[in-house]
Amino acid sequence: MTHVNDLSGQWALITGAAKRIGAAIARGLHAAGANVAIHYFSSADDAMALTDELNAIRSDSALAVPGDLADTSVIEPLVESVVAQTQRLDILVNNASSFYPTPLETVTEEQWDELIGSNLKAPVFLCKAALPWLRDSGRGVIVNIVDVHSQRPLRNHPLYGVAKAGLAMLTRSLAKDLGPDIRVNGVAPGAILWPESGMPEQIQKNIVREIALKRPGAPSDIAAAVVFLVRDAPYVTGHILAVDGGRSVGW
């Protein structure tokens, strides 16, 4: 099958890519021909294992880069470190995210800083740091991993919802500002993976009941959407693609 945009030789930086959805995105872009820089913070072992896995498939096609994105001073050096090793950057996927409840009665400024920082502030400054290289690419692409809860609030998650709503607006704003050189789109997952901290079974059942397809999705569903937006959608920018099994239709 011939695709619109051959990703061979292109480099993608995926944040929070050591495991879960980020790792699936890295595998998906790699399978589509791209080389991948796997960003991680605390999951070094997972990041190294994924790097080894992908390099075993295609030599020198993956590398791991550490960084605490809560500290914006590391963002520009992180991007520079990637480019120093790759000599280019064509694709940026802002996937790294914090997620936990923040009921108003107990919300703290530290929670604000962490949730806004990981879900909105870091993507802003990653886009800024990557901008020259994405422009030089001639076909640069940014994909932001948003959330269906950027439009519909999740009970007791006001800060997370605000942060993802901001990321959705950032996606549309940058599409307007960075065209025609760079396309900017988003993917809004629904129920793909339950939180690592766990979720009561009854709440899981309630969520699945709201989904038109009556089942959770898989990380590979998000990866496929990212590959589509990067490789197969050259006339799509400023769009946020819901990958939620139809959940948002029924709300």
N, C-alpha and C positions, 0 to 999 in steps of 0.2 A: 504494500500500500504506500502510495506517495503522499507525504505530508507537506503542508504549505511551507513550514519552516523547519529545515533540518537543524537539529540541535547539536550535531556532531561538532566538537571543538569548542562549544560554548561552555562557559563556567557559570554555575549558579551558587549563590550563598543562601543557605537555608538556616534561619535561626531556630534554636531549640530543636535540633534535628537528631539528637542522639537516640530518641526512642519515641514510641507512640506515633501520633500523626506526623510529627516532623520527620521521623525516620522513614515512614511510608512515602512522604513527599520526596525525600532524597532518593529512595529506591526507584520511585516512579520516573523522576527526571533522568536518573542515571540510565534506566532501561530505555528511555526515549533518545539516548545518545549524548546527553549533557554530562559534563564533569561537575562534581559537586564538592563544595566546601561545607563541611558539617560543623555548625557552631554548637557549642555546649557550654554549660556553666558548671554544674556539679556532677554530671553524668559522664565522667571521663572514660570509664571502662566501656560503657555502651557506645560512646562515640568512636573509640579506637576499634572496637569489634566491628562496627558498621563500616568504618573506613577500610579495614582489612578485607571485609566481605566484598566490598565494591571493587577494590583494587585487584582482588583475585579474579574478578570477572573481566576487568579491563585495566591494565596496569597504568599507574599514575593518573587515575581518573577521579580520585577522591582524596581529600585531606581533612583533618580536624583542626578546628581553631577554637580556643577557649576564650571566655570573656563574660564578665558580669555586666549585663546590659543595664542594670540599675545605676551604674556609674557611667554617665554619658562621656566621660573623658576617655574611656577605653574604646569607644565606638569607631572613631576615625582611625586609630592605630590598628584596630581589628580589621577594618576594610583594607587598609594599606598592607597589612600582613598577608591577606589573601591575594591581593593583586601582585605583591612582590613574588609570590610563588606561582602565579598563574599568568601574569602579564595581561589579564583582561578580566572583566566582570560584565556579564550579559543579563543575568537574571538575579533578582533579589526576592526572596520569599520571607516575609515577616510572619513567622509562626510562633515564636517564643511568647509565652503568656503565663500569667498567674491567675488562679481562679479559686475563690473561696467566698463563703457568705460574709456579708457585713451588715447585719441588722442595724438600723439607725440608732437604736438605744445604746449600742456598744461600739459604734464605729470610731476609729481612731485616725489621726493624721498620718500615722505610719502606714496604715492600710491604704489610705488614699494615695500616698506616695508610691507604694509598691504596685498597686493595681493600675493606676494611671501610668506609672513609669514603664511597666512591662508591656502593657497593651496599647499604649498610645505614644508616650514620650520617646521610648527607644525606637519604634518604627519611624518617627519623624526624623530623628537624627541619623538613623541608618540610611534612609532615603537621601538625606543631604550628603552624607559621606560617600555614598555610592554614585551620586549623580554624574560626576565627570566621566566615570567609566561606563556607565549605562548609556550616556550620550555618545561616547566614542564607539560603542558597539555598533551603532547604526540600527539596531533593532532591540534596544533594551526593554526589559519587561519587569515590572514590579507586581507581585501578587501578595495581598494582605489577607491573612486568615482572620476573618471577622467572627461573626456568631449570629445565629438566628435571634439571639436575645439582644442584639443591637437594635432591634425594632420592637420586640415584645419583651417586657420586663420579666425577669425571673425573680420569684419571691425571695426577699432577703439578700439580694445581690445588687443593690443600687449602684455601688461603685464600679463593679465589673460591667454592668450594663452601660453606664455612662462612658466608660473607657472604650468599649467596643463600638458604641454609637459614634464616638469621636473618630475611631479608626475608619468607620464607614464613610464619614464625611471627608476624612483625609484622603481616602481612596478616590472619591469623586473630585475633590479639589485638585489633587495632583494630576489626575487624568486631564483636567482642563488646562492646568499650568504647564505640563511637561510635554504635551503633544505638540508637533507630530513625532518628536524624536523618541519618546518613551511611552509605552502603553502601561496603564495602571488599572488593575482590576482586583476584585476581592472574591473570596470564597467564604460563604457563611455556613458552617457545619451545623447540623442539628444534633440528634443523639447518635454519636459515633462511638465514643468510649465513655464509660462511666468514670467519675472522678477517681483518681488514685486513692484518695482518702476514704472512698466508699460512699454508697448511697443506699438508703433503705429499699428493700425489694418492692414495697408497695408503691413508693415514689417512681421507681423504674417502670412498674406496670402501668401507672397512671400516665407516664410520658408516652410509652408505647401505644397506649389506647388512643392518643391524640394523633398518631402518625398514620397517614393514609396507607402506607405499605405495611403497617403493623409489625414492624421490626426495627431494631437499631441498624445503623449503617456500619461500615467498616472503614478503617483508615485508608484502605485502597480506594474507596470512593472519593475521598478528598484528594488523594494523589492524582487520580484520573482527571478530576476537575482542574487541578493546577496545570497538569500537562496540556489539557485542552486549551486553557487560556494562554499558555505560553507558546504552544506549538501550532495550534490549529485555528486560532481566532484572530487573524491579523487586523481585522476591522472592528474589533471589540475593545473598547476602553471605557473606563468609568462605570463598569458594570459589576454588581455584586451577585454572584451566582449562589443561590440557596441549594445546599446539598443536604436535604433534611427528610427525604422520604415522603414529602408532602405535608409535613407537620404544620408548616406555616399557612397552608391552605385552609386548615381546619380551625385555626385559632379565632 
